[in-house]
Amino acid sequence: MAKITYVEHNGTEHTVEVASGLTVMEGARDNNIPGIEADCGGACACSTCHVYVHPDWVEKLPVRDDMEEDMLDFAYQPDPVRSRLTCQVKVTDALDGLIVQMPEKQI
């Protein structure tokens, strides 16, 4: 279980507990967090679960694979360092305290 803080574009924070083994996207979906649409349901076939990872966490996450890199090209204003697709980030106890911020919109 990890506590993850999702920050809406307007600054509203939602801190929730997400079970290990789920993805950060599933944690948002299961807790009705606005700003993560997840249109493809986690198949890495869209970019509607795009977030910016807090700078303190960038190096602590597994690296993006080629598929995620390709899909981030379709995200709204991707950041080459901080952007991630939440469907590709598996929750573990090591992610306790993770902070992600949603972009202004998902496309």
Summary of the structure (lengths in Angstrom):
residues: 107
radius of gyration: 12.1
end to end distance: 29.8
largest distance: 31.6
contacts: 329
relative contact order: 0.31
helix: 24%
strand: 22%
